[in-house]
Amino acid sequence: MPEGFTLTLIAVLGLAVAFDYINGFHDTANAIATSVSTRALKPGYAIGMSAVANFIGALTGTAVAHTVGAGLIDTRVESQSVIAAALVGAIIWNLITWRLGIPSSSSHALIGGLLGAALISAGFGSWQLDGVINKVLVPLVGSPIIGFTLGLLFMALLFNVFRRAHPGRLNAVFRRLQVLSAAYMAFSHGSNDAQKTMGIMTLALVTAGVIPTFDVPLWVILLAASAISLGTAAGGWRIIRTMGTKVVKLDPVHGFAAETTAASVIFGASHFGMPVSTTHVISSAIMGVGSSDRLRTVNWSVARSIVTAWIFTIPASGFTAAVAYLILNPILG
């Protein structure tokens, strides 16, 4: 066994890999639901493309990893018990929402789990409020608004530019372009979501004393990238159906606009180290492009259930992580 790698640390890293894998199949819909629903890509090809693009995107930086691993809770309360409980809370919430076919945020499930476990371990003082407010709460509220607004505006622009085009030919063109927008969306998803697991794994290594400072090792980057891409390859069909068909009926031009908008917002957030919810952004972008026709074209009852899941994700995963901490702490110490 490598020096410093205890059984506890290995168990925590295993939980992190499991979360990353589940994140992949839970969020497959974020990248491919619109391209599958518009028949731009066959499901098998779409999932394979998404897995590769997720892997490549995960290699583009570590700014988000630093925010998650070193910018949310006080380093004095970091322990293997807190990290393990955070991962358990996030995994349980992800599996519940996947089973119900509800697109929820894996990112905020992990953040909620981390905050909940730290809270039960050391109280509110364990939270780094600047990081929680500026890097979590502000993007939590702002990214869906930006996604909806930009999706609506981009769709209106496309309609104006191509208003005289034949609908059949227009759909044929955008069906081909959607292959690129779906790849861009998957790439941006990897650039943000995989880094969250990198941050948690690096935090575990620092806490165990295996590495002296919070610098993400290359093997952690490759392991997290591999896990999320393998999870993506497994596919999450329940959520794909919700995102692709139940929110709004999409044509290829709508799918292209939603994916391009969401991917741009997510990749920008990754650059600035903001762990945004890819689910929130693509869902709101889909609603935005759907609203460009008429507001009533959006199935608002389904949209409400998605928004409800958004609201409950952080407190629900935080509560679950707090309970997990009470169980795990006597065992892990």
ChimeraX attribute file (.defattr): number of C-alpha atoms within 10 A of each C-alpha:
attribute: neighborCount
match mode: 1-to-1
recipient: residues
	/A:1	7
	/A:2	6
	/A:3	7
	/A:4	12
	/A:5	14
	/A:6	13
	/A:7	11
	/A:8	17
	/A:9	22
	/A:10	14
	/A:11	15
	/A:12	25
	/A:13	23
	/A:14	14
	/A:15	21
	/A:16	27
	/A:17	23
	/A:18	20
	/A:19	26
	/A:20	31
	/A:21	26
	/A:22	26
	/A:23	29
	/A:24	32
	/A:25	25
	/A:26	32
	/A:27	31
	/A:28	30
	/A:29	30
	/A:30	30
	/A:31	34
	/A:32	32
	/A:33	29
	/A:34	30
	/A:35	31
	/A:36	26
	/A:37	21
	/A:38	23
	/A:39	15
	/A:40	24
	/A:41	21
	/A:42	13
	/A:43	17
	/A:44	12
	/A:45	12
	/A:46	23
	/A:47	26
	/A:48	17
	/A:49	22
	/A:50	30
	/A:51	31
	/A:52	20
	/A:53	23
	/A:54	33
	/A:55	27
	/A:56	19
	/A:57	25
	/A:58	26
	/A:59	18
	/A:60	18
	/A:61	16
	/A:62	22
	/A:63	20
	/A:64	28
	/A:65	30
	/A:66	23
	/A:67	22
	/A:68	29
	/A:69	27
	/A:70	19
	/A:71	19
	/A:72	23
	/A:73	24
	/A:74	15
	/A:75	16
	/A:76	9
	/A:77	19
	/A:78	23
	/A:79	20
	/A:80	24
	/A:81	27
	/A:82	31
	/A:83	29
	/A:84	30
	/A:85	31
	/A:86	32
	/A:87	32
	/A:88	30
	/A:89	30
	/A:90	31
	/A:91	26
	/A:92	17
	/A:93	25
	/A:94	27
	/A:95	15
	/A:96	12
	/A:97	19
	/A:98	20
	/A:99	13
	/A:100	11
	/A:101	19
	/A:102	24
	/A:103	26
	/A:104	30
	/A:105	28
	/A:106	30
	/A:107	27
	/A:108	25
	/A:109	31
	/A:110	31
	/A:111	28
	/A:112	28
	/A:113	35
	/A:114	32
	/A:115	30
	/A:116	30
	/A:117	35
	/A:118	30
	/A:119	21
	/A:120	18
	/A:121	19
	/A:122	14
	/A:123	13
	/A:124	14
	/A:125	12
	/A:126	20
	/A:127	21
	/A:128	16
	/A:129	16
	/A:130	11
	/A:131	18
	/A:132	18
	/A:133	13
	/A:134	12
	/A:135	22
	/A:136	24
	/A:137	13
	/A:138	14
	/A:139	18
	/A:140	21
	/A:141	12
	/A:142	13
	/A:143	23
	/A:144	25
	/A:145	17
	/A:146	19
	/A:147	28
	/A:148	26
	/A:149	19
	/A:150	22
	/A:151	31
	/A:152	25
	/A:153	17
	/A:154	21
	/A:155	26
	/A:156	17
	/A:157	14
	/A:158	13
	/A:159	15
	/A:160	10
	/A:161	10
	/A:162	11
	/A:163	12
	/A:164	9
	/A:165	11
	/A:166	9
	/A:167	12
	/A:168	8
	/A:169	10
	/A:170	16
	/A:171	18
	/A:172	13
	/A:173	13
	/A:174	21
	/A:175	23
	/A:176	16
	/A:177	17
	/A:178	28
	/A:179	19
	/A:180	16
	/A:181	25
	/A:182	30
	/A:183	24
	/A:184	23
	/A:185	31
	/A:186	33
	/A:187	27
	/A:188	28
	/A:189	33
	/A:190	33
	/A:191	31
	/A:192	32
	/A:193	31
	/A:194	32
	/A:195	36
	/A:196	28
	/A:197	34
	/A:198	31
	/A:199	28
	/A:200	26
	/A:201	28
	/A:202	27
	/A:203	27
	/A:204	28
	/A:205	25
	/A:206	20
	/A:207	21
	/A:208	18
	/A:209	13
	/A:210	16
	/A:211	16
	/A:212	10
	/A:213	12
	/A:214	17
	/A:215	15
	/A:216	23
	/A:217	13
	/A:218	11
	/A:219	10
	/A:220	18
	/A:221	24
	/A:222	16
	/A:223	18
	/A:224	30
	/A:225	30
	/A:226	23
	/A:227	24
	/A:228	33
	/A:229	32
	/A:230	21
	/A:231	22
	/A:232	30
	/A:233	22
	/A:234	18
	/A:235	25
	/A:236	24
	/A:237	18
	/A:238	17
	/A:239	26
	/A:240	26
	/A:241	18
	/A:242	19
	/A:243	27
	/A:244	23
	/A:245	17
	/A:246	17
	/A:247	22
	/A:248	22
	/A:249	17
	/A:250	21
	/A:251	19
	/A:252	24
	/A:253	22
	/A:254	30
	/A:255	32
	/A:256	28
	/A:257	27
	/A:258	34
	/A:259	31
	/A:260	23
	/A:261	29
	/A:262	34
	/A:263	28
	/A:264	16
	/A:265	23
	/A:266	27
	/A:267	24
	/A:268	15
	/A:269	22
	/A:270	25
	/A:271	15
	/A:272	12
	/A:273	20
	/A:274	25
	/A:275	27
	/A:276	31
	/A:277	26
	/A:278	30
	/A:279	26
	/A:280	24
	/A:281	30
	/A:282	31
	/A:283	27
	/A:284	27
	/A:285	34
	/A:286	30
	/A:287	26
	/A:288	29
	/A:289	31
	/A:290	27
	/A:291	20
	/A:292	19
	/A:293	14
	/A:294	9
	/A:295	13
	/A:296	10
	/A:297	15
	/A:298	21
	/A:299	16
	/A:300	15
	/A:301	11
	/A:302	16
	/A:303	19
	/A:304	12
	/A:305	14
	/A:306	23
	/A:307	18
	/A:308	13
	/A:309	17
	/A:310	20
	/A:311	14
	/A:312	16
	/A:313	26
	/A:314	26
	/A:315	17
	/A:316	20
	/A:317	32
	/A:318	30
	/A:319	21
	/A:320	24
	/A:321	36
	/A:322	27
	/A:323	17
	/A:324	22
	/A:325	28
	/A:326	16
	/A:327	13
	/A:328	18
	/A:329	16
	/A:330	9
	/A:331	10
	/A:332	17
	/A:333	10
